[in-house]
Amino acid sequence: MKSDLYTDVLPENQLSLLKMLAEQEFIRNFYLAGGTALALQIAHRRSLDFDFFTDADFNTNTLVLELNE
């Protein structure tokens, strides 16, 4: 994960989740966007959610299974 991000905008448990997700193969085709992505870059507010997007096709059921592991 990029070290010059303002990670203090995330609660500790959310930051831990983001770090864990960043290590997962299935997340490689997704990118973080929205308010959280912006907050990590400019520290304008605290954030409580993740908005992940992708241009790639994916199977929702497979994604749910991956997230549940």
mmCIF file of the N, C-alpha and C atoms, coordinates in Angstrom:
data_MODEL
# 
_entry.id   MODEL 
# 
loop_
_atom_site.group_PDB 
_atom_site.id 
_atom_site.type_symbol 
_atom_site.label_atom_id 
_atom_site.label_alt_id 
_atom_site.label_comp_id 
_atom_site.label_asym_id 
_atom_site.label_entity_id 
_atom_site.label_seq_id 
_atom_site.pdbx_PDB_ins_code 
_atom_site.Cartn_x 
_atom_site.Cartn_y 
_atom_site.Cartn_z 
_atom_site.occupancy 
_atom_site.B_iso_or_equiv 
_atom_site.pdbx_formal_charge 
_atom_site.auth_seq_id 
_atom_site.auth_comp_id 
_atom_site.auth_asym_id 
_atom_site.auth_atom_id 
_atom_site.pdbx_PDB_model_num 
ATOM 1   N N  . MET A 1 1  ? 0.847   -1.172  0.000   1.00 0.00 ? 1  MET A N  1 
ATOM 2   C CA . MET A 1 1  ? 0.000   0.000   0.000   1.00 0.00 ? 1  MET A CA 1 
ATOM 3   C C  . MET A 1 1  ? 0.895   1.238   0.000   1.00 0.00 ? 1  MET A C  1 
ATOM 4   N N  . LYS A 1 2  ? 0.498   2.238   -0.715  1.00 0.00 ? 2  LYS A N  1 
ATOM 5   C CA . LYS A 1 2  ? 1.250   3.475   -0.833  1.00 0.00 ? 2  LYS A CA 1 
ATOM 6   C C  . LYS A 1 2  ? 1.452   4.115   0.544   1.00 0.00 ? 2  LYS A C  1 
ATOM 7   N N  . SER A 1 3  ? 2.671   4.508   0.867   1.00 0.00 ? 3  SER A N  1 
ATOM 8   C CA . SER A 1 3  ? 2.971   4.988   2.213   1.00 0.00 ? 3  SER A CA 1 
ATOM 9   C C  . SER A 1 3  ? 2.638   6.458   2.434   1.00 0.00 ? 3  SER A C  1 
ATOM 10  N N  . ASP A 1 4  ? 2.404   7.231   1.383   1.00 0.00 ? 4  ASP A N  1 
ATOM 11  C CA . ASP A 1 4  ? 2.108   8.647   1.585   1.00 0.00 ? 4  ASP A CA 1 
ATOM 12  C C  . ASP A 1 4  ? 0.605   8.929   1.647   1.00 0.00 ? 4  ASP A C  1 
ATOM 13  N N  . LEU A 1 5  ? -0.183  7.903   1.915   1.00 0.00 ? 5  LEU A N  1 
ATOM 14  C CA . LEU A 1 5  ? -1.621  8.083   2.093   1.00 0.00 ? 5  LEU A CA 1 
ATOM 15  C C  . LEU A 1 5  ? -1.908  8.540   3.518   1.00 0.00 ? 5  LEU A C  1 
ATOM 16  N N  . TYR A 1 6  ? -2.991  9.279   3.690   1.00 0.00 ? 6  TYR A N  1 
ATOM 17  C CA . TYR A 1 6  ? -3.427  9.729   5.011   1.00 0.00 ? 6  TYR A CA 1 
ATOM 18  C C  . TYR A 1 6  ? -4.292  8.644   5.641   1.00 0.00 ? 6  TYR A C  1 
ATOM 19  N N  . THR A 1 7  ? -3.644  7.590   6.093   1.00 0.00 ? 7  THR A N  1 
ATOM 20  C CA . THR A 1 7  ? -4.377  6.436   6.608   1.00 0.00 ? 7  THR A CA 1 
ATOM 21  C C  . THR A 1 7  ? -5.090  6.718   7.921   1.00 0.00 ? 7  THR A C  1 
ATOM 22  N N  . ASP A 1 8  ? -4.760  7.825   8.575   1.00 0.00 ? 8  ASP A N  1 
ATOM 23  C CA . ASP A 1 8  ? -5.435  8.164   9.824   1.00 0.00 ? 8  ASP A CA 1 
ATOM 24  C C  . ASP A 1 8  ? -6.890  8.581   9.617   1.00 0.00 ? 8  ASP A C  1 
ATOM 25  N N  . VAL A 1 9  ? -7.339  8.707   8.362   1.00 0.00 ? 9  VAL A N  1 
ATOM 26  C CA . VAL A 1 9  ? -8.751  9.017   8.099   1.00 0.00 ? 9  VAL A CA 1 
ATOM 27  C C  . VAL A 1 9  ? -9.630  7.782   8.261   1.00 0.00 ? 9  VAL A C  1 
ATOM 28  N N  . LEU A 1 10 ? -8.998  6.616   8.407   1.00 0.00 ? 10 LEU A N  1 
ATOM 29  C CA . LEU A 1 10 ? -9.737  5.364   8.570   1.00 0.00 ? 10 LEU A CA 1 
ATOM 30  C C  . LEU A 1 10 ? -9.632  4.868   10.004  1.00 0.00 ? 10 LEU A C  1 
ATOM 31  N N  . PRO A 1 11 ? -10.724 4.322   10.548  1.00 0.00 ? 11 PRO A N  1 
ATOM 32  C CA . PRO A 1 11 ? -10.615 3.628   11.830  1.00 0.00 ? 11 PRO A CA 1 
ATOM 33  C C  . PRO A 1 11 ? -9.639  2.457   11.675  1.00 0.00 ? 11 PRO A C  1 
ATOM 34  N N  . GLU A 1 12 ? -8.995  2.059   12.746  1.00 0.00 ? 12 GLU A N  1 
ATOM 35  C CA . GLU A 1 12 ? -7.959  1.021   12.695  1.00 0.00 ? 12 GLU A CA 1 
ATOM 36  C C  . GLU A 1 12 ? -8.460  -0.283  12.074  1.00 0.00 ? 12 GLU A C  1 
ATOM 37  N N  . ASN A 1 13 ? -9.683  -0.702  12.424  1.00 0.00 ? 13 ASN A N  1 
ATOM 38  C CA . ASN A 1 13 ? -10.191 -1.960  11.869  1.00 0.00 ? 13 ASN A CA 1 
ATOM 39  C C  . ASN A 1 13 ? -10.432 -1.851  10.364  1.00 0.00 ? 13 ASN A C  1 
ATOM 40  N N  . GLN A 1 14 ? -10.836 -0.694  9.905   1.00 0.00 ? 14 GLN A N  1 
ATOM 41  C CA . GLN A 1 14 ? -11.054 -0.496  8.472   1.00 0.00 ? 14 GLN A CA 1 
ATOM 42  C C  . GLN A 1 14 ? -9.720  -0.463  7.727   1.00 0.00 ? 14 GLN A C  1 
ATOM 43  N N  . LEU A 1 15 ? -8.716  0.155   8.322   1.00 0.00 ? 15 LEU A N  1 
ATOM 44  C CA . LEU A 1 15 ? -7.388  0.174   7.715   1.00 0.00 ? 15 LEU A CA 1 
ATOM 45  C C  . LEU A 1 15 ? -6.827  -1.242  7.621   1.00 0.00 ? 15 LEU A C  1 
ATOM 46  N N  . SER A 1 16 ? -7.025  -2.030  8.655   1.00 0.00 ? 16 SER A N  1 
ATOM 47  C CA . SER A 1 16 ? -6.576  -3.432  8.632   1.00 0.00 ? 16 SER A CA 1 
ATOM 48  C C  . SER A 1 16 ? -7.269  -4.205  7.522   1.00 0.00 ? 16 SER A C  1 
ATOM 49  N N  . LEU A 1 17 ? -8.562  -3.978  7.353   1.00 0.00 ? 17 LEU A N  1 
ATOM 50  C CA . LEU A 1 17 ? -9.310  -4.640  6.284   1.00 0.00 ? 17 LEU A CA 1 
ATOM 51  C C  . LEU A 1 17 ? -8.783  -4.219  4.918   1.00 0.00 ? 17 LEU A C  1 
ATOM 52  N N  . LEU A 1 18 ? -8.529  -2.941  4.727   1.00 0.00 ? 18 LEU A N  1 
ATOM 53  C CA . LEU A 1 18 ? -8.012  -2.460  3.447   1.00 0.00 ? 18 LEU A CA 1 
ATOM 54  C C  . LEU A 1 18 ? -6.658  -3.094  3.130   1.00 0.00 ? 18 LEU A C  1 
ATOM 55  N N  . LYS A 1 19 ? -5.797  -3.194  4.126   1.00 0.00 ? 19 LYS A N  1 
ATOM 56  C CA . LYS A 1 19 ? -4.490  -3.828  3.920   1.00 0.00 ? 19 LYS A CA 1 
ATOM 57  C C  . LYS A 1 19 ? -4.648  -5.301  3.556   1.00 0.00 ? 19 LYS A C  1 
ATOM 58  N N  . MET A 1 20 ? -5.577  -5.981  4.226   1.00 0.00 ? 20 MET A N  1 
ATOM 59  C CA . MET A 1 20 ? -5.822  -7.394  3.936   1.00 0.00 ? 20 MET A CA 1 
ATOM 60  C C  . MET A 1 20 ? -6.371  -7.556  2.518   1.00 0.00 ? 20 MET A C  1 
ATOM 61  N N  . LEU A 1 21 ? -7.312  -6.707  2.132   1.00 0.00 ? 21 LEU A N  1 
ATOM 62  C CA . LEU A 1 21 ? -7.881  -6.781  0.782   1.00 0.00 ? 21 LEU A CA 1 
ATOM 63  C C  . LEU A 1 21 ? -6.811  -6.529  -0.279  1.00 0.00 ? 21 LEU A C  1 
ATOM 64  N N  . ALA A 1 22 ? -5.907  -5.608  -0.009  1.00 0.00 ? 22 ALA A N  1 
ATOM 65  C CA . ALA A 1 22 ? -4.858  -5.267  -0.975  1.00 0.00 ? 22 ALA A CA 1 
ATOM 66  C C  . ALA A 1 22 ? -3.953  -6.452  -1.288  1.00 0.00 ? 22 ALA A C  1 
ATOM 67  N N  . GLU A 1 23 ? -3.904  -7.426  -0.397  1.00 0.00 ? 23 GLU A N  1 
ATOM 68  C CA . GLU A 1 23 ? -3.069  -8.613  -0.601  1.00 0.00 ? 23 GLU A CA 1 
ATOM 69  C C  . GLU A 1 23 ? -3.789  -9.732  -1.344  1.00 0.00 ? 23 GLU A C  1 
ATOM 70  N N  . GLN A 1 24 ? -5.074  -9.583  -1.593  1.00 0.00 ? 24 GLN A N  1 
ATOM 71  C CA . GLN A 1 24 ? -5.870  -10.643 -2.209  1.00 0.00 ? 24 GLN A CA 1 
ATOM 72  C C  . GLN A 1 24 ? -5.814  -10.561 -3.734  1.00 0.00 ? 24 GLN A C  1 
ATOM 73  N N  . GLU A 1 25 ? -5.668  -11.706 -4.358  1.00 0.00 ? 25 GLU A N  1 
ATOM 74  C CA . GLU A 1 25 ? -5.591  -11.775 -5.821  1.00 0.00 ? 25 GLU A CA 1 
ATOM 75  C C  . GLU A 1 25 ? -6.887  -11.295 -6.484  1.00 0.00 ? 25 GLU A C  1 
ATOM 76  N N  . PHE A 1 26 ? -8.032  -11.647 -5.924  1.00 0.00 ? 26 PHE A N  1 
ATOM 77  C CA . PHE A 1 26 ? -9.308  -11.322 -6.571  1.00 0.00 ? 26 PHE A CA 1 
ATOM 78  C C  . PHE A 1 26 ? -9.574  -9.822  -6.656  1.00 0.00 ? 26 PHE A C  1 
ATOM 79  N N  . ILE A 1 27 ? -8.906  -9.017  -5.861  1.00 0.00 ? 27 ILE A N  1 
ATOM 80  C CA . ILE A 1 27 ? -9.165  -7.576  -5.840  1.00 0.00 ? 27 ILE A CA 1 
ATOM 81  C C  . ILE A 1 27 ? -8.347  -6.832  -6.899  1.00 0.00 ? 27 ILE A C  1 
ATOM 82  N N  . ARG A 1 28 ? -7.437  -7.531  -7.564  1.00 0.00 ? 28 ARG A N  1 
ATOM 83  C CA . ARG A 1 28 ? -6.513  -6.896  -8.513  1.00 0.00 ? 28 ARG A CA 1 
ATOM 84  C C  . ARG A 1 28 ? -7.210  -6.126  -9.638  1.00 0.00 ? 28 ARG A C  1 
ATOM 85  N N  . ASN A 1 29 ? -8.388  -6.561  -10.064 1.00 0.00 ? 29 ASN A N  1 
ATOM 86  C CA . ASN A 1 29 ? -9.093  -5.880  -11.148 1.00 0.00 ? 29 ASN A CA 1 
ATOM 87  C C  . ASN A 1 29 ? -9.994  -4.750  -10.660 1.00 0.00 ? 29 ASN A C  1 
ATOM 88  N N  . PHE A 1 30 ? -9.983  -4.479  -9.362  1.00 0.00 ? 30 PHE A N  1 
ATOM 89  C CA . PHE A 1 30 ? -10.822 -3.434  -8.786  1.00 0.00 ? 30 PHE A CA 1 
ATOM 90  C C  . PHE A 1 30 ? -9.960  -2.251  -8.357  1.00 0.00 ? 30 PHE A C  1 
ATOM 91  N N  . TYR A 1 31 ? -10.573 -1.084  -8.290  1.00 0.00 ? 31 TYR A N  1 
ATOM 92  C CA . TYR A 1 31 ? -9.865  0.085   -7.765  1.00 0.00 ? 31 TYR A CA 1 
ATOM 93  C C  . TYR A 1 31 ? -10.762 0.806   -6.768  1.00 0.00 ? 31 TYR A C  1 
ATOM 94  N N  . LEU A 1 32 ? -10.132 1.452   -5.806  1.00 0.00 ? 32 LEU A N  1 
ATOM 95  C CA . LEU A 1 32 ? -10.839 2.197   -4.779  1.00 0.00 ? 32 LEU A CA 1 
ATOM 96  C C  . LEU A 1 32 ? -11.150 3.583   -5.318  1.00 0.00 ? 32 LEU A C  1 
ATOM 97  N N  . ALA A 1 33 ? -12.405 3.998   -5.184  1.00 0.00 ? 33 ALA A N  1 
ATOM 98  C CA . ALA A 1 33 ? -12.834 5.305   -5.675  1.00 0.00 ? 33 ALA A CA 1 
ATOM 99  C C  . ALA A 1 33 ? -13.725 5.961   -4.623  1.00 0.00 ? 33 ALA A C  1 
ATOM 100 N N  . GLY A 1 34 ? -14.295 7.079   -4.965  1.00 0.00 ? 34 GLY A N  1 
ATOM 101 C CA . GLY A 1 34 ? -15.236 7.736   -4.067  1.00 0.00 ? 34 GLY A CA 1 
ATOM 102 C C  . GLY A 1 34 ? -14.560 8.497   -2.941  1.00 0.00 ? 34 GLY A C  1 
ATOM 103 N N  . GLY A 1 35 ? -15.349 8.772   -1.913  1.00 0.00 ? 35 GLY A N  1 
ATOM 104 C CA . GLY A 1 35 ? -14.898 9.600   -0.805  1.00 0.00 ? 35 GLY A CA 1 
ATOM 105 C C  . GLY A 1 35 ? -13.727 9.043   -0.036  1.00 0.00 ? 35 GLY A C  1 
ATOM 106 N N  . THR A 1 36 ? -13.696 7.728   0.152   1.00 0.00 ? 36 THR A N  1 
ATOM 107 C CA . THR A 1 36 ? -12.589 7.125   0.893   1.00 0.00 ? 36 THR A CA 1 
ATOM 108 C C  . THR A 1 36 ? -11.281 7.271   0.128   1.00 0.00 ? 36 THR A C  1 
ATOM 109 N N  . ALA A 1 37 ? -11.313 7.022   -1.166  1.00 0.00 ? 37 ALA A N  1 
ATOM 110 C CA . ALA A 1 37 ? -10.102 7.172   -1.979  1.00 0.00 ? 37 ALA A CA 1 
ATOM 111 C C  . ALA A 1 37 ? -9.592  8.610   -1.914  1.00 0.00 ? 37 ALA A C  1 
ATOM 112 N N  . LEU A 1 38 ? -10.508 9.557   -2.000  1.00 0.00 ? 38 LEU A N  1 
ATOM 113 C CA . LEU A 1 38 ? -10.120 10.963  -1.922  1.00 0.00 ? 38 LEU A CA 1 
ATOM 114 C C  . LEU A 1 38 ? -9.605  11.318  -0.532  1.00 0.00 ? 38 LEU A C  1 
ATOM 115 N N  . ALA A 1 39 ? -10.288 10.841  0.504   1.00 0.00 ? 39 ALA A N  1 
ATOM 116 C CA . ALA A 1 39 ? -9.859  11.120  1.882   1.00 0.00 ? 39 ALA A CA 1 
ATOM 117 C C  . ALA A 1 39 ? -8.457  10.582  2.143   1.00 0.00 ? 39 ALA A C  1 
ATOM 118 N N  . LEU A 1 40 ? -8.144  9.423   1.608   1.00 0.00 ? 40 LEU A N  1 
ATOM 119 C CA . LEU A 1 40 ? -6.804  8.860   1.777   1.00 0.00 ? 40 LEU A CA 1 
ATOM 120 C C  . LEU A 1 40 ? -5.732  9.723   1.107   1.00 0.00 ? 40 LEU A C  1 
ATOM 121 N N  . GLN A 1 41 ? -6.128  10.494  0.096   1.00 0.00 ? 41 GLN A N  1 
ATOM 122 C CA . GLN A 1 41 ? -5.168  11.323  -0.625  1.00 0.00 ? 41 GLN A CA 1 
ATOM 123 C C  . GLN A 1 41 ? -5.063  12.748  -0.089  1.00 0.00 ? 41 GLN A C  1 
ATOM 124 N N  . ILE A 1 42 ? -6.197  13.322  0.360   1.00 0.00 ? 42 ILE A N  1 
ATOM 125 C CA . ILE A 1 42 ? -6.145  14.728  0.780   1.00 0.00 ? 42 ILE A CA 1 
ATOM 126 C C  . ILE A 1 42 ? -6.568  14.963  2.227   1.00 0.00 ? 42 ILE A C  1 
ATOM 127 N N  . ALA A 1 43 ? -6.979  13.902  2.928   1.00 0.00 ? 43 ALA A N  1 
ATOM 128 C CA . ALA A 1 43 ? -7.321  13.974  4.360   1.00 0.00 ? 43 ALA A CA 1 
ATOM 129 C C  . ALA A 1 43 ? -8.374  15.035  4.671   1.00 0.00 ? 43 ALA A C  1 
ATOM 130 N N  . HIS A 1 44 ? -9.373  15.155  3.812   1.00 0.00 ? 44 HIS A N  1 
ATOM 131 C CA . HIS A 1 44 ? -10.396 16.178  4.034   1.00 0.00 ? 44 HIS A CA 1 
ATOM 132 C C  . HIS A 1 44 ? -11.494 15.739  4.998   1.00 0.00 ? 44 HIS A C  1 
ATOM 133 N N  . ARG A 1 45 ? -11.574 14.435  5.274   1.00 0.00 ? 45 ARG A N  1 
ATOM 134 C CA . ARG A 1 45 ? -12.595 13.932  6.197   1.00 0.00 ? 45 ARG A CA 1 
ATOM 135 C C  . ARG A 1 45 ? -12.251 12.508  6.595   1.00 0.00 ? 45 ARG A C  1 
ATOM 136 N N  . ARG A 1 46 ? -12.920 12.037  7.645   1.00 0.00 ? 46 ARG A N  1 
ATOM 137 C CA . ARG A 1 46 ? -12.820 10.618  8.016   1.00 0.00 ? 46 ARG A CA 1 
ATOM 138 C C  . ARG A 1 46 ? -13.766 9.843   7.112   1.00 0.00 ? 46 ARG A C  1 
ATOM 139 N N  . SER A 1 47 ? -13.515 8.584   6.953   1.00 0.00 ? 47 SER A N  1 
ATOM 140 C CA . SER A 1 47 ? -14.329 7.784   6.048   1.00 0.00 ? 47 SER A CA 1 
ATOM 141 C C  . SER A 1 47 ? -14.742 6.478   6.702   1.00 0.00 ? 47 SER A C  1 
ATOM 142 N N  . LEU A 1 48 ? -15.908 5.969   6.284   1.00 0.00 ? 48 LEU A N  1 
ATOM 143 C CA . LEU A 1 48 ? -16.456 4.763   6.899   1.00 0.00 ? 48 LEU A CA 1 
ATOM 144 C C  . LEU A 1 48 ? -16.744 3.627   5.925   1.00 0.00 ? 48 LEU A C  1 
ATOM 145 N N  . ASP A 1 49 ? -16.552 3.847   4.638   1.00 0.00 ? 49 ASP A N  1 
ATOM 146 C CA . ASP A 1 49 ? -16.891 2.789   3.682   1.00 0.00 ? 49 ASP A CA 1 
ATOM 147 C C  . ASP A 1 49 ? -15.861 2.732   2.560   1.00 0.00 ? 49 ASP A C  1 
ATOM 148 N N  . PHE A 1 50 ? -15.946 1.667   1.787   1.00 0.00 ? 50 PHE A N  1 
ATOM 149 C CA . PHE A 1 50 ? -15.096 1.500   0.617   1.00 0.00 ? 50 PHE A CA 1 
ATOM 150 C C  . PHE A 1 50 ? -15.986 1.436   -0.619  1.00 0.00 ? 50 PHE A C  1 
ATOM 151 N N  . ASP A 1 51 ? -15.595 2.150   -1.660  1.00 0.00 ? 51 ASP A N  1 
ATOM 152 C CA . ASP A 1 51 ? -16.274 2.073   -2.952  1.00 0.00 ? 51 ASP A CA 1 
ATOM 153 C C  . ASP A 1 51 ? -15.282 1.497   -3.953  1.00 0.00 ? 51 ASP A C  1 
ATOM 154 N N  . PHE A 1 52 ? -15.452 0.213   -4.271  1.00 0.00 ? 52 PHE A N  1 
ATOM 155 C CA . PHE A 1 52 ? -14.585 -0.442  -5.242  1.00 0.00 ? 52 PHE A CA 1 
ATOM 156 C C  . PHE A 1 52 ? -15.307 -0.534  -6.579  1.00 0.00 ? 52 PHE A C  1 
ATOM 157 N N  . PHE A 1 53 ? -14.579 -0.271  -7.656  1.00 0.00 ? 53 PHE A N  1 
ATOM 158 C CA . PHE A 1 53 ? -15.121 -0.335  -9.008  1.00 0.00 ? 53 PHE A CA 1 
ATOM 159 C C  . PHE A 1 53 ? -14.202 -1.185  -9.874  1.00 0.00 ? 53 PHE A C  1 
ATOM 160 N N  . THR A 1 54 ? -14.756 -1.672  -10.996 1.00 0.00 ? 54 THR A N  1 
ATOM 161 C CA . THR A 1 54 ? -13.967 -2.416  -11.969 1.00 0.00 ? 54 THR A CA 1 
ATOM 162 C C  . THR A 1 54 ? -14.611 -2.301  -13.344 1.00 0.00 ? 54 THR A C  1 
ATOM 163 N N  . ASP A 1 55 ? -13.785 -2.365  -14.368 1.00 0.00 ? 55 ASP A N  1 
ATOM 164 C CA . ASP A 1 55 ? -14.272 -2.446  -15.746 1.00 0.00 ? 55 ASP A CA 1 
ATOM 165 C C  . ASP A 1 55 ? -14.353 -3.896  -16.193 1.00 0.00 ? 55 ASP A C  1 
ATOM 166 N N  . ALA A 1 56 ? -13.768 -4.782  -15.416 1.00 0.00 ? 56 ALA A N  1 
ATOM 167 C CA . ALA A 1 56 ? -13.716 -6.201  -15.766 1.00 0.00 ? 56 ALA A CA 1 
ATOM 168 C C  . ALA A 1 56 ? -15.023 -6.903  -15.412 1.00 0.00 ? 56 ALA A C  1 
ATOM 169 N N  . ASP A 1 57 ? -15.352 -7.914  -16.184 1.00 0.00 ? 57 ASP A N  1 
ATOM 170 C CA . ASP A 1 57 ? -16.491 -8.760  -15.842 1.00 0.00 ? 57 ASP A CA 1 
ATOM 171 C C  . ASP A 1 57 ? -16.122 -9.598  -14.629 1.00 0.00 ? 57 ASP A C  1 
ATOM 172 N N  . PHE A 1 58 ? -17.101 -9.825  -13.762 1.00 0.00 ? 58 PHE A N  1 
ATOM 173 C CA . PHE A 1 58 ? -16.860 -10.688 -12.610 1.00 0.00 ? 58 PHE A CA 1 
ATOM 174 C C  . PHE A 1 58 ? -18.161 -11.360 -12.213 1.00 0.00 ? 58 PHE A C  1 
ATOM 175 N N  . ASN A 1 59 ? -18.022 -12.488 -11.551 1.00 0.00 ? 59 ASN A N  1 
ATOM 176 C CA . ASN A 1 59 ? -19.164 -13.254 -11.079 1.00 0.00 ? 59 ASN A CA 1 
ATOM 177 C C  . ASN A 1 59 ? -19.435 -12.840 -9.635  1.00 0.00 ? 59 ASN A C  1 
ATOM 178 N N  . THR A 1 60 ? -20.613 -12.302 -9.391  1.00 0.00 ? 60 THR A N  1 
ATOM 179 C CA . THR A 1 60 ? -20.961 -11.813 -8.056  1.00 0.00 ? 60 THR A CA 1 
ATOM 180 C C  . THR A 1 60 ? -20.881 -12.915 -7.012  1.00 0.00 ? 60 THR A C  1 
ATOM 181 N N  . ASN A 1 61 ? -21.371 -14.096 -7.344  1.00 0.00 ? 61 ASN A N  1 
ATOM 182 C CA . ASN A 1 61 ? -21.338 -15.207 -6.389  1.00 0.00 ? 61 ASN A CA 1 
ATOM 183 C C  . ASN A 1 61 ? -19.905 -15.593 -6.024  1.00 0.00 ? 61 ASN A C  1 
ATOM 184 N N  . THR A 1 62 ? -19.032 -15.608 -7.008  1.00 0.00 ? 62 THR A N  1 
ATOM 185 C CA . THR A 1 62 ? -17.628 -15.918 -6.752  1.00 0.00 ? 62 THR A CA 1 
ATOM 186 C C  . THR A 1 62 ? -16.997 -14.841 -5.875  1.00 0.00 ? 62 THR A C  1 
ATOM 187 N N  . LEU A 1 63 ? -17.326 -13.589 -6.143  1.00 0.00 ? 63 LEU A N  1 
ATOM 188 C CA . LEU A 1 63 ? -16.794 -12.491 -5.337  1.00 0.00 ? 63 LEU A CA 1 
ATOM 189 C C  . LEU A 1 63 ? -17.254 -12.604 -3.884  1.00 0.00 ? 63 LEU A C  1 
ATOM 190 N N  . VAL A 1 64 ? -18.514 -12.922 -3.675  1.00 0.00 ? 64 VAL A N  1 
ATOM 191 C CA . VAL A 1 64 ? -19.037 -13.097 -2.314  1.00 0.00 ? 64 VAL A CA 1 
ATOM 192 C C  . VAL A 1 64 ? -18.307 -14.231 -1.607  1.00 0.00 ? 64 VAL A C  1 
ATOM 193 N N  . LEU A 1 65 ? -18.073 -15.333 -2.312  1.00 0.00 ? 65 LEU A N  1 
ATOM 194 C CA . LEU A 1 65 ? -17.327 -16.449 -1.722  1.00 0.00 ? 65 LEU A CA 1 
ATOM 195 C C  . LEU A 1 65 ? -15.910 -16.023 -1.332  1.00 0.00 ? 65 LEU A C  1 
ATOM 196 N N  . GLU A 1 66 ? -15.253 -15.273 -2.201  1.00 0.00 ? 66 GLU A N  1 
ATOM 197 C CA . GLU A 1 66 ? -13.895 -14.793 -1.910  1.00 0.00 ? 66 GLU A CA 1 
ATOM 198 C C  . GLU A 1 66 ? -13.897 -13.888 -0.680  1.00 0.00 ? 66 GLU A C  1 
ATOM 199 N N  . LEU A 1 67 ? -14.865 -13.009 -0.588  1.00 0.00 ? 67 LEU A N  1 
ATOM 200 C CA . LEU A 1 67 ? -14.935 -12.089 0.550   1.00 0.00 ? 67 LEU A CA 1 
ATOM 201 C C  . LEU A 1 67 ? -15.236 -12.816 1.854   1.00 0.00 ? 67 LEU A C  1 
ATOM 202 N N  . ASN A 1 68 ? -15.999 -13.881 1.774   1.00 0.00 ? 68 ASN A N  1 
ATOM 203 C CA . ASN A 1 68 ? -16.352 -14.638 2.975   1.00 0.00 ? 68 ASN A CA 1 
ATOM 204 C C  . ASN A 1 68 ? -15.199 -15.483 3.495   1.00 0.00 ? 68 ASN A C  1 
ATOM 205 N N  . GLU A 1 69 ? -14.199 -15.741 2.663   1.00 0.00 ? 69 GLU A N  1 
ATOM 206 C CA . GLU A 1 69 ? -13.034 -16.520 3.107   1.00 0.00 ? 69 GLU A CA 1 
ATOM 207 C C  . GLU A 1 69 ? -12.192 -15.649 3.933   1.00 0.00 ? 69 GLU A C  1 
# 
